[in-house]
């Protein structure tokens, strides 16, 4: 796996999207990490917005709304029409260049089982 992420263009592009974890701590030893774990759990199971349609736990609705209220939005002066949220749904993790290349290729070629396998 490391060869893929180090030696292929696609692997390097995707690896660049990973946020490195400088250290690991056991959440039961650090209160702030326990809180972060709880918030992550609430986000994963209690919050749905946009096109999110996966399973959720209704008993987390109250906590989910509290966490949603913690979201903040920033607008960069150089991109005022592109808000940046503190957390958001990312539908496709591929870099823009890869998405554009695949879309261009798909328009030019009919989709077959073989072409789908070759792409991934």
Order of alpha helices (4+ residues) and beta strands (2+ residues): alpha-alpha-alpha-alpha-beta-beta-alpha-alpha
